[in-house]
């Protein structure tokens, strides 16, 4: 039970740090509102997750 609580606390702390960074650092970034920027922001998380899961599956297949 302690490991689950520790994991939840870590996720909450990291989420709070990301939210603070977005709030204060995000103001200093100048990003143009173009269709390419929107596509990148929307599609990049899915692409990154797919790459990470594919890499993990490839590693597990090569180990067995």
Chimera marker file (.cmm) of the C-alpha trace (Angstrom):
<marker_set name="trace">
<marker id="1" x="0.000" y="0.000" z="0.000" r="1" g="1" b="0" radius="0.5"/>
<marker id="2" x="2.869" y="2.353" z="0.768" r="1" g="1" b="0" radius="0.5"/>
<marker id="3" x="4.311" y="2.049" z="-2.738" r="1" g="1" b="0" radius="0.5"/>
<marker id="4" x="0.961" y="2.991" z="-4.292" r="1" g="1" b="0" radius="0.5"/>
<marker id="5" x="0.706" y="6.049" z="-2.060" r="1" g="1" b="0" radius="0.5"/>
<marker id="6" x="4.264" y="7.033" z="-2.921" r="1" g="1" b="0" radius="0.5"/>
<marker id="7" x="3.527" y="6.741" z="-6.626" r="1" g="1" b="0" radius="0.5"/>
<marker id="8" x="0.396" y="8.888" z="-6.308" r="1" g="1" b="0" radius="0.5"/>
<marker id="9" x="2.314" y="11.547" z="-4.374" r="1" g="1" b="0" radius="0.5"/>
<marker id="10" x="5.077" y="11.594" z="-7.011" r="1" g="1" b="0" radius="0.5"/>
<marker id="11" x="2.542" y="12.009" z="-9.813" r="1" g="1" b="0" radius="0.5"/>
<marker id="12" x="0.803" y="14.830" z="-7.954" r="1" g="1" b="0" radius="0.5"/>
<marker id="13" x="4.082" y="16.665" z="-7.280" r="1" g="1" b="0" radius="0.5"/>
<marker id="14" x="5.239" y="16.323" z="-10.888" r="1" g="1" b="0" radius="0.5"/>
<marker id="15" x="1.826" y="17.499" z="-12.123" r="1" g="1" b="0" radius="0.5"/>
<marker id="16" x="1.980" y="20.535" z="-9.852" r="1" g="1" b="0" radius="0.5"/>
<marker id="17" x="5.486" y="21.405" z="-11.077" r="1" g="1" b="0" radius="0.5"/>
<marker id="18" x="4.412" y="21.110" z="-14.712" r="1" g="1" b="0" radius="0.5"/>
<marker id="19" x="1.368" y="23.307" z="-14.040" r="1" g="1" b="0" radius="0.5"/>
<marker id="20" x="3.549" y="25.954" z="-12.373" r="1" g="1" b="0" radius="0.5"/>
<marker id="21" x="6.022" y="25.819" z="-15.261" r="1" g="1" b="0" radius="0.5"/>
<marker id="22" x="3.223" y="26.235" z="-17.793" r="1" g="1" b="0" radius="0.5"/>
<marker id="23" x="1.762" y="29.149" z="-15.886" r="1" g="1" b="0" radius="0.5"/>
<marker id="24" x="4.937" y="31.163" z="-15.380" r="1" g="1" b="0" radius="0.5"/>
<marker id="25" x="7.340" y="30.018" z="-18.097" r="1" g="1" b="0" radius="0.5"/>
<marker id="26" x="4.638" y="29.692" z="-20.738" r="1" g="1" b="0" radius="0.5"/>
<marker id="27" x="4.096" y="33.453" z="-20.705" r="1" g="1" b="0" radius="0.5"/>
<marker id="28" x="7.636" y="34.062" z="-21.914" r="1" g="1" b="0" radius="0.5"/>
<marker id="29" x="7.353" y="31.732" z="-24.910" r="1" g="1" b="0" radius="0.5"/>
<marker id="30" x="6.262" y="33.291" z="-28.161" r="1" g="1" b="0" radius="0.5"/>
<marker id="31" x="4.514" y="30.689" z="-30.323" r="1" g="1" b="0" radius="0.5"/>
<marker id="32" x="2.831" y="31.620" z="-33.556" r="1" g="1" b="0" radius="0.5"/>
<marker id="33" x="-0.655" y="30.237" z="-34.079" r="1" g="1" b="0" radius="0.5"/>
<marker id="34" x="-0.158" y="28.298" z="-37.300" r="1" g="1" b="0" radius="0.5"/>
<marker id="35" x="-1.762" y="25.046" z="-38.438" r="1" g="1" b="0" radius="0.5"/>
<marker id="36" x="1.632" y="23.317" z="-38.232" r="1" g="1" b="0" radius="0.5"/>
<marker id="37" x="2.067" y="24.338" z="-34.599" r="1" g="1" b="0" radius="0.5"/>
<marker id="38" x="-1.404" y="23.089" z="-33.713" r="1" g="1" b="0" radius="0.5"/>
<marker id="39" x="-0.808" y="19.759" z="-35.433" r="1" g="1" b="0" radius="0.5"/>
<marker id="40" x="2.493" y="19.327" z="-33.621" r="1" g="1" b="0" radius="0.5"/>
<marker id="41" x="1.011" y="20.130" z="-30.203" r="1" g="1" b="0" radius="0.5"/>
<marker id="42" x="-1.958" y="17.807" z="-30.757" r="1" g="1" b="0" radius="0.5"/>
<marker id="43" x="-0.173" y="14.873" z="-32.400" r="1" g="1" b="0" radius="0.5"/>
<marker id="44" x="3.221" y="14.831" z="-30.669" r="1" g="1" b="0" radius="0.5"/>
<marker id="45" x="2.081" y="13.274" z="-27.338" r="1" g="1" b="0" radius="0.5"/>
<marker id="46" x="0.357" y="10.396" z="-29.159" r="1" g="1" b="0" radius="0.5"/>
<marker id="47" x="3.350" y="9.874" z="-31.435" r="1" g="1" b="0" radius="0.5"/>
<marker id="48" x="5.792" y="9.940" z="-28.508" r="1" g="1" b="0" radius="0.5"/>
<marker id="49" x="3.718" y="7.417" z="-26.546" r="1" g="1" b="0" radius="0.5"/>
<marker id="50" x="3.446" y="5.138" z="-29.575" r="1" g="1" b="0" radius="0.5"/>
<marker id="51" x="7.218" y="5.287" z="-30.061" r="1" g="1" b="0" radius="0.5"/>
<marker id="52" x="7.886" y="4.539" z="-26.384" r="1" g="1" b="0" radius="0.5"/>
<marker id="53" x="5.487" y="1.579" z="-26.338" r="1" g="1" b="0" radius="0.5"/>
<marker id="54" x="6.875" y="0.264" z="-29.624" r="1" g="1" b="0" radius="0.5"/>
<marker id="55" x="10.425" y="0.498" z="-28.273" r="1" g="1" b="0" radius="0.5"/>
<marker id="56" x="9.396" y="-1.344" z="-25.116" r="1" g="1" b="0" radius="0.5"/>
<marker id="57" x="7.645" y="-4.088" z="-27.106" r="1" g="1" b="0" radius="0.5"/>
<marker id="58" x="10.710" y="-4.437" z="-29.363" r="1" g="1" b="0" radius="0.5"/>
<marker id="59" x="12.989" y="-4.788" z="-26.322" r="1" g="1" b="0" radius="0.5"/>
<marker id="60" x="10.765" y="-7.425" z="-24.715" r="1" g="1" b="0" radius="0.5"/>
<marker id="61" x="10.580" y="-9.414" z="-27.944" r="1" g="1" b="0" radius="0.5"/>
<marker id="62" x="14.366" y="-9.378" z="-28.344" r="1" g="1" b="0" radius="0.5"/>
<marker id="63" x="14.866" y="-10.591" z="-24.750" r="1" g="1" b="0" radius="0.5"/>
<marker id="64" x="12.679" y="-13.658" z="-25.124" r="1" g="1" b="0" radius="0.5"/>
<link id1="1" id2="2" r="1" g="1" b="0" radius="0.2"/>
<link id1="2" id2="3" r="1" g="1" b="0" radius="0.2"/>
<link id1="3" id2="4" r="1" g="1" b="0" radius="0.2"/>
<link id1="4" id2="5" r="1" g="1" b="0" radius="0.2"/>
<link id1="5" id2="6" r="1" g="1" b="0" radius="0.2"/>
<link id1="6" id2="7" r="1" g="1" b="0" radius="0.2"/>
<link id1="7" id2="8" r="1" g="1" b="0" radius="0.2"/>
<link id1="8" id2="9" r="1" g="1" b="0" radius="0.2"/>
<link id1="9" id2="10" r="1" g="1" b="0" radius="0.2"/>
<link id1="10" id2="11" r="1" g="1" b="0" radius="0.2"/>
<link id1="11" id2="12" r="1" g="1" b="0" radius="0.2"/>
<link id1="12" id2="13" r="1" g="1" b="0" radius="0.2"/>
<link id1="13" id2="14" r="1" g="1" b="0" radius="0.2"/>
<link id1="14" id2="15" r="1" g="1" b="0" radius="0.2"/>
<link id1="15" id2="16" r="1" g="1" b="0" radius="0.2"/>
<link id1="16" id2="17" r="1" g="1" b="0" radius="0.2"/>
<link id1="17" id2="18" r="1" g="1" b="0" radius="0.2"/>
<link id1="18" id2="19" r="1" g="1" b="0" radius="0.2"/>
<link id1="19" id2="20" r="1" g="1" b="0" radius="0.2"/>
<link id1="20" id2="21" r="1" g="1" b="0" radius="0.2"/>
<link id1="21" id2="22" r="1" g="1" b="0" radius="0.2"/>
<link id1="22" id2="23" r="1" g="1" b="0" radius="0.2"/>
<link id1="23" id2="24" r="1" g="1" b="0" radius="0.2"/>
<link id1="24" id2="25" r="1" g="1" b="0" radius="0.2"/>
<link id1="25" id2="26" r="1" g="1" b="0" radius="0.2"/>
<link id1="26" id2="27" r="1" g="1" b="0" radius="0.2"/>
<link id1="27" id2="28" r="1" g="1" b="0" radius="0.2"/>
<link id1="28" id2="29" r="1" g="1" b="0" radius="0.2"/>
<link id1="29" id2="30" r="1" g="1" b="0" radius="0.2"/>
<link id1="30" id2="31" r="1" g="1" b="0" radius="0.2"/>
<link id1="31" id2="32" r="1" g="1" b="0" radius="0.2"/>
<link id1="32" id2="33" r="1" g="1" b="0" radius="0.2"/>
<link id1="33" id2="34" r="1" g="1" b="0" radius="0.2"/>
<link id1="34" id2="35" r="1" g="1" b="0" radius="0.2"/>
<link id1="35" id2="36" r="1" g="1" b="0" radius="0.2"/>
<link id1="36" id2="37" r="1" g="1" b="0" radius="0.2"/>
<link id1="37" id2="38" r="1" g="1" b="0" radius="0.2"/>
<link id1="38" id2="39" r="1" g="1" b="0" radius="0.2"/>
<link id1="39" id2="40" r="1" g="1" b="0" radius="0.2"/>
<link id1="40" id2="41" r="1" g="1" b="0" radius="0.2"/>
<link id1="41" id2="42" r="1" g="1" b="0" radius="0.2"/>
<link id1="42" id2="43" r="1" g="1" b="0" radius="0.2"/>
<link id1="43" id2="44" r="1" g="1" b="0" radius="0.2"/>
<link id1="44" id2="45" r="1" g="1" b="0" radius="0.2"/>
<link id1="45" id2="46" r="1" g="1" b="0" radius="0.2"/>
<link id1="46" id2="47" r="1" g="1" b="0" radius="0.2"/>
<link id1="47" id2="48" r="1" g="1" b="0" radius="0.2"/>
<link id1="48" id2="49" r="1" g="1" b="0" radius="0.2"/>
<link id1="49" id2="50" r="1" g="1" b="0" radius="0.2"/>
<link id1="50" id2="51" r="1" g="1" b="0" radius="0.2"/>
<link id1="51" id2="52" r="1" g="1" b="0" radius="0.2"/>
<link id1="52" id2="53" r="1" g="1" b="0" radius="0.2"/>
<link id1="53" id2="54" r="1" g="1" b="0" radius="0.2"/>
<link id1="54" id2="55" r="1" g="1" b="0" radius="0.2"/>
<link id1="55" id2="56" r="1" g="1" b="0" radius="0.2"/>
<link id1="56" id2="57" r="1" g="1" b="0" radius="0.2"/>
<link id1="57" id2="58" r="1" g="1" b="0" radius="0.2"/>
<link id1="58" id2="59" r="1" g="1" b="0" radius="0.2"/>
<link id1="59" id2="60" r="1" g="1" b="0" radius="0.2"/>
<link id1="60" id2="61" r="1" g="1" b="0" radius="0.2"/>
<link id1="61" id2="62" r="1" g="1" b="0" radius="0.2"/>
<link id1="62" id2="63" r="1" g="1" b="0" radius="0.2"/>
<link id1="63" id2="64" r="1" g="1" b="0" radius="0.2"/>
</marker_set>
